[in-house]
Amino acid sequence: MKLILLGPPGAGKGTQAKMLTDHFGIPQISTGDILRAAVKDGTPMGLRAKGYMDSGLLVPDEVVVGIVRERLQQSDCKSGFILDGFPRTVPQADALRETLESLAKDLDAVISLKVDTEALVGRLTGRRTCRQCGRGFHVVFDPPRQTGSCDACGGELYQRDDDREETIRKRLSVYSEQTAPLEAYYTGAGLLASVDGMLEINVVQQRIRGILQAR
Ligand code: AMP
């Protein structure tokens, strides 16, 4: 299964990707997670990416294209992968097509998760993540049993720097300008299917699996 999850920040791509990973046993490739790890480790790529990420802008195409090209060649991607947060521009989508061609692989589907803008802002401002195991929570919709600590491992919960309201608005406008055109791009390629991302998490997952089974 070779899949792209498309959708604005807060649409639920990460949550759905993790569930698909468990179900299909294929890796989730999140460029956002890879970049945040590089920032945390202080690598040259992380230092370059940090300013863009903190301001809600996209990291330059050549950086993320390089990350994905390398990652797709690793052995765990042989039977499939879920791309979460990539591609985000038409040049990235073109680069992905070339990379997959060179690896003799084809995409099976591009699933677009649809969520209202105001719901996205509410989801993102309340989002908290465990520093230790990466599990996500929401202060209202999915609160931890004890404020500030992870139910799964007791790790400290933190708010991403870019999940503050002014940065969120910027990220959403970047999405509509630079990433939303990919819907037409993948519709043209006969790959796009849309799912209502306002539905309950498990229902969204069932709809995605239904689409994948039909392909
Ligand atoms: P995410 O975790 O997917 O919301 O990504 C967080 C931030 O990482 C984004 O706001 C961008 O600054 C950067 N980023 C992640 N993926 C990409 C990508 N495919 N292209 C450019 N920047 C990206």
Boltz pocket constraint, residues with backbone or C-beta under 6 A from the ligand:
constraints:
  - pocket:
      binder: B
      contacts: [[A, 9], [A, 31], [A, 32], [A, 33], [A, 35], [A, 49], [A, 52], [A, 53], [A, 54], [A, 56], [A, 57], [A, 58], [A, 59], [A, 60], [A, 61], [A, 64], [A, 84], [A, 85], [A, 86], [A, 87], [A, 88], [A, 92], [A, 162], [A, 171]]
      max_distance: 6.0
